[in-house]
Amino acid sequence: MLNSYTLGHVRAVTPEGILEDQLVSVSGGVIEDVGPHRSGTRADVDGRGQLCLPGLVDVHSDALARECRPRPGAVVPVPLALHAAESNLLAAGVTTAFHAMSFQLKSAVGIPIKSPQAPEIQHALQAYPEPRMDHRVLHRLDVRCPGGIDLFREQIAGQPGTPLVSYEDHTPGQGQYKDRSVMERWLQDAQQMTAASARHHVDLLVAERDEQIPLREQTLGWLSSLAADGSIKLMGHDPTSPDEIDDLIARHATIAEFPTTIQAARHAAAQGVANVAGAPNILLGGSHSGNVSAAELAQHGVLHILASDYLPSSLLPAAFELARLGHATLPAAIGMITSAPAAATGLHDRGQLAPGRRADLLLCSDSSEYPRVTRTFTAA
């Protein structure tokens, strides 16, 4: 893998704007200089007028989980799934991925999880030979799942670094599934339940999870203490209101992941909390769950970070779409998938095309309807 090289004749996307005909110099996996490509200067790679961007930083990627279980009944060995996910992420320009790992025994809609458990996946990540990118973990904790909470306690005990944790509660009637009929429709479509069976399933799920309200409060208090002393970096999933944003702040969380209403997102932004929305939401024109659209958040200036969620290839096109809609300049939109997620997760060594930053880079063609990554370089 290249460690020291030059990229020539590129349009460099920087926070200040797009700089024409630039030469990017890399030494030892670090950006050494970004400046005009002077006539007669040789470059190792000729960018031929393509855009040069920092590598994309994805704070919530389900790519690995989907490769582990690509269809019902098919469970792929984790090392093979990791190899496939890595290839897909790099092809999409993602050089730092926070793999979303759910510490729960049932899915968000109350179906037993048959995929590999989070500890097995995290072990495979740690043992993965010669990674071509920076693989990290987003620990998704269901605050009403006793078994998942026990798994999480064991997992973070003695873990190096500062784990990124997203606390969530998918109980129907609140949060993402405030309208329980959304979950019922999903069960009919994805699980082939009848309407009556879906209603009964949701009724049982609500009753089961109502028994865990004391556990929810106990778990949130524990996470708050960990966030307060810097042991974890905490995110709140699917906040619905300003009051829930205030609760999130009181728990020392600094990121609002997928706020469901414009009111919650506005309050978060006003309080200095970073809002994350899904890039597929931008491309599809709205939320599949009927929540506030990411484009509306951007239009009101309260969208800070885009995450791929379930579709890695959506990140770059979503940024370009925000620019096309006039909700952000292209450099600002690119910042939502590079510098902003890097800063929010404490990765201050990457995310900008600037000297001293980690040389995770990509070349991108913007000559077609959708931007296309033509080459990805990593410092891994």
Residue pairs with C-beta under 8 A, 6 or more apart in sequence:
1 132
1 378
1 380
2 26
2 44
2 377
3 26
3 28
3 29
3 379
4 26
4 27
4 28
4 29
5 26
5 44
5 45
5 377
6 23
6 24
6 25
6 26
6 42
6 43
6 44
6 45
7 23
7 24
7 26
7 43
7 44
7 45
7 47
7 52
7 361
7 363
7 377
8 23
8 24
8 37
8 41
8 42
8 43
8 44
8 45
8 46
8 47
9 21
9 22
9 23
9 37
9 43
9 46
9 47
9 48
9 49
10 21
10 22
10 23
10 24
10 37
10 47
10 49
10 50
10 51
10 52
10 363
11 18
11 19
11 20
11 21
11 22
11 47
11 49
11 50
11 51
11 52
12 18
12 19
12 22
12 24
12 34
12 51
12 52
12 353
13 51
13 52
13 53
13 54
13 330
13 331
13 334
13 353
14 34
14 331
14 352
14 353
14 354
15 331
15 335
15 339
15 352
16 331
17 329
17 331
18 51
18 330
18 331
19 34
21 36
21 37
21 49
22 34
22 35
22 36
22 37
22 52
23 33
23 34
23 35
23 36
23 37
23 38
23 41
23 43
24 31
24 33
24 34
24 52
24 353
24 361
25 31
25 32
25 33
25 34
26 32
26 359
26 361
26 377
29 358
29 359
29 379
30 356
30 357
30 358
30 359
30 379
31 353
31 354
31 355
31 356
31 357
31 358
31 359
31 361
32 355
33 355
34 353
34 354
34 355
37 43
45 363
45 375
47 363
50 363
50 364
50 365
50 366
50 374
51 363
51 364
51 365
51 366
51 371
52 353
52 361
52 362
52 363
52 364
53 93
53 334
53 338
53 353
53 361
53 362
53 364
54 334
54 338
54 339
54 350
54 351
54 352
54 353
54 357
54 360
54 361
54 362
55 93
55 94
55 95
55 96
55 133
55 338
55 350
55 360
55 361
55 362
55 376
55 377
55 378
56 92
56 93
56 94
56 95
56 96
56 315
56 316
56 337
56 338
56 362
57 94
57 95
57 96
57 337
57 338
57 341
57 342
57 345
57 347
57 350
57 351
58 89
58 94
58 96
58 97
58 98
58 307
58 308
58 312
58 315
58 337
58 341
59 98
59 138
59 164
59 255
59 257
59 276
59 305
59 307
59 341
59 344
59 345
60 98
60 100
60 138
60 166
60 257
60 276
60 278
60 307
60 308
60 309
61 85
61 89
61 94
61 97
61 98
61 99
61 100
61 138
61 307
61 308
61 309
61 312
62 100
62 308
62 309
62 310
63 85
63 88
63 89
63 97
63 99
63 308
63 310
63 312
64 81
64 82
64 85
64 97
64 99
64 121
65 99
65 100
65 101
65 102
65 115
65 121
66 85
66 310
67 76
67 81
67 82
67 84
67 85
67 88
68 75
68 76
68 78
68 81
68 115
68 116
68 121
69 75
69 76
69 114
69 115
70 76
75 114
75 115
75 116
76 84
78 116
78 120
78 121
78 124
79 124
79 128
82 124
82 125
82 128
82 135
85 97
85 99
86 131
86 132
86 133
86 135
88 312
88 313
89 97
89 133
89 312
90 132
90 133
90 376
90 378
91 312
91 313
91 373
91 376
92 308
92 312
92 313
92 315
92 316
92 373
93 315
93 316
93 362
93 364
93 373
93 376
94 133
94 308
94 312
94 315
95 133
95 134
95 350
95 360
95 362
95 376
95 378
95 380
96 133
96 134
96 136
96 342
96 347
96 350
96 360
97 133
97 134
97 135
97 136
97 312
98 136
98 137
98 138
98 164
98 345
99 121
99 125
99 135
99 136
99 137
99 138
100 138
100 140
100 166
101 118
101 121
101 122
101 137
101 138
101 139
101 140
102 113
102 118
102 140
102 142
102 148
103 118
103 139
103 140
103 141
103 142
103 145
103 148
103 149
103 151
103 152
103 155
104 113
104 140
104 141
104 142
104 145
104 147
104 148
105 112
105 113
105 145
105 147
105 148
106 112
106 113
106 145
107 113
108 168
108 170
108 176
108 177
109 170
109 183
109 186
109 187
109 191
109 205
110 201
110 202
110 204
110 205
110 208
111 191
117 151
118 139
118 151
118 152
118 155
119 151
119 154
119 155
122 137
122 155
125 135
125 137
128 135
131 380
132 378
132 380
133 360
133 378
133 380
134 360
134 378
134 380
136 164
137 163
137 164
138 164
138 165
138 166
138 235
139 152
139 155
139 156
139 163
139 164
139 165
139 166
140 166
140 168
140 237
141 148
141 149
141 152
141 165
141 166
141 167
141 168
141 219
141 223
142 148
142 149
142 168
142 169
142 170
143 149
143 167
143 168
143 169
143 215
143 216
143 219
143 220
143 223
144 169
144 171
144 209
144 212
144 213
144 215
144 216
145 212
146 212
146 215
149 215
149 219
156 163
156 231
156 232
162 230
162 231
162 232
162 233
162 346
163 231
163 232
163 233
164 232
164 233
164 235
164 345
165 223
165 226
165 227
165 232
165 233
165 234
165 235
166 234
166 235
166 236
166 237
166 257
167 219
167 220
167 223
167 234
167 235
167 236
167 237
167 251
167 253
168 175
168 237
168 238
169 175
169 216
169 237
169 238
170 176
170 177
170 238
171 177
171 205
171 206
171 209
171 210
172 180
172 183
172 202
172 205
172 206
173 180
173 206
174 240
175 237
175 238
175 240
175 260
176 237
176 238
176 258
176 260
176 289
176 291
177 183
177 289
178 240
178 260
179 290
180 202
180 206
182 289
182 290
183 198
183 202
184 195
184 198
184 199
184 202
185 198
187 193
187 197
187 198
187 201
187 202
188 194
188 195
188 198
191 198
193 201
220 251
223 232
223 234
223 251
224 234
224 250
224 251
224 252
226 232
226 234
227 233
227 234
227 251
227 252
227 253
228 252
233 254
233 255
233 345
233 346
234 251
234 252
234 253
234 254
234 255
235 253
235 254
235 255
235 256
235 257
235 276
236 244
236 245
236 247
236 248
236 251
236 253
236 255
236 256
236 257
237 257
237 258
238 257
238 258
238 259
238 260
238 291
239 245
239 248
239 256
239 259
239 260
239 264
239 268
240 259
240 260
240 261
240 264
241 261
241 263
241 264
242 263
242 264
242 266
242 267
244 264
245 256
245 259
245 264
245 267
245 268
245 271
245 273
246 267
246 271
248 256
248 268
248 273
249 271
249 273
253 273
254 273
254 274
254 344
255 273
255 274
255 275
255 276
255 305
255 344
256 264
256 265
256 268
256 273
256 274
256 275
256 276
257 276
257 307
258 276
258 277
258 278
258 291
259 265
259 268
259 275
259 277
259 292
259 297
260 287
260 289
260 291
260 292
261 291
261 292
262 292
262 296
262 297
262 300
262 302
265 275
265 292
265 297
265 300
265 302
265 303
266 300
266 302
268 274
268 275
268 302
269 275
269 301
269 302
269 304
274 304
274 305
274 340
274 344
275 297
275 302
275 303
275 304
275 305
276 304
276 305
276 306
276 307
276 341
277 294
277 297
277 303
277 305
277 306
277 307
278 287
278 294
278 306
278 307
278 308
278 309
278 314
279 294
279 306
279 307
279 308
279 309
279 311
279 314
279 315
279 317
279 318
279 319
279 337
280 308
280 309
280 310
280 311
280 314
280 318
281 287
281 288
281 293
281 294
281 295
281 309
282 294
282 295
282 298
282 306
282 314
282 318
282 321
282 322
283 314
283 317
283 318
283 321
285 293
285 295
286 293
286 295
287 293
287 294
294 303
294 306
294 318
295 322
295 325
295 327
297 303
298 322
298 325
298 327
298 328
299 325
299 327
303 327
303 336
304 336
304 340
304 344
305 336
305 337
305 340
305 341
305 344
306 315
306 318
306 319
306 336
306 337
307 315
307 341
308 314
308 315
315 337
316 337
316 364
316 371
316 373
317 370
317 371
318 337
319 330
319 333
319 334
319 336
319 337
320 330
320 333
320 366
320 370
320 371
322 328
322 333
322 336
323 329
323 330
323 333
327 333
328 336
338 350
338 351
338 352
339 351
339 352
340 351
341 351
342 348
342 350
342 351
342 352
343 351
349 357
349 358
350 357
350 358
350 360
351 357
353 361
358 379
359 377
359 378
359 379
360 377
360 378
360 379
361 376
361 377
362 373
362 375
362 376
362 377
363 373
363 374
363 375
363 376
364 371
364 372
364 373
364 374
365 371
365 372
365 374
